[in-house]
Amino acid sequence: MAVVKHTIEEHDVVALRERVGPWKAGTVGTAVSVSPDGALVEVSDKETGEAFDMFDVPFELLELRWSHRAGWVDGMEA
């Protein structure tokens, strides 16, 4: 079975593959800016949308959950 690799873009929902600072693996956030090496990720309150933190994360530590172009990725529906 072929594995489709999705490129992370601005406004995509991502999850951390490993702990980054105080944020544990599995934490979900939004890629608000993308650079050649990674993304600036915003973690916010699910209910209010209030931003908790923003931090740079290398692409290899990110997993795409929802693409603003394609929707939910590979069974990652809420």
Secondary structure as the mmCIF struct_conf table of DSSP 4:
data_model
#
loop_
_struct_conf.conf_type_id
_struct_conf.id
_struct_conf.beg_label_comp_id
_struct_conf.beg_label_asym_id
_struct_conf.beg_label_seq_id
_struct_conf.end_label_comp_id
_struct_conf.end_label_asym_id
_struct_conf.end_label_seq_id
HELX_LH_PP_P HELX_LH_PP_P1 ALA A 2 ILE A 8
TURN_TY1_P TURN_TY1_P1 GLU A 10 HIS A 11
STRN STRN1 VAL A 13 LEU A 16
BEND BEND1 ARG A 17 GLU A 18
STRN STRN2 VAL A 20 VAL A 20
TURN_TY1_P TURN_TY1_P2 GLY A 21 PRO A 22
STRN STRN3 TRP A 23 TRP A 23
HELX_LH_PP_P HELX_LH_PP_P2 LYS A 24 LYS A 24
TURN_TY1_P TURN_TY1_P3 ALA A 25 GLY A 26
STRN STRN4 VAL A 28 VAL A 34
BEND BEND2 PRO A 36 ASP A 37
STRN STRN5 GLY A 38 SER A 44
TURN_TY1_P TURN_TY1_P4 LYS A 46 THR A 48
STRN STRN6 ALA A 51 PRO A 58
HELX_RH_3T_P HELX_RH_3T_P1 PHE A 59 LEU A 61
STRN STRN7 LEU A 62 SER A 67
TURN_TY1_P TURN_TY1_P5 HIS A 68 ALA A 70
STRN STRN8 GLY A 71 TRP A 72
TURN_TY1_P TURN_TY1_P6 ASP A 74 GLY A 75
#
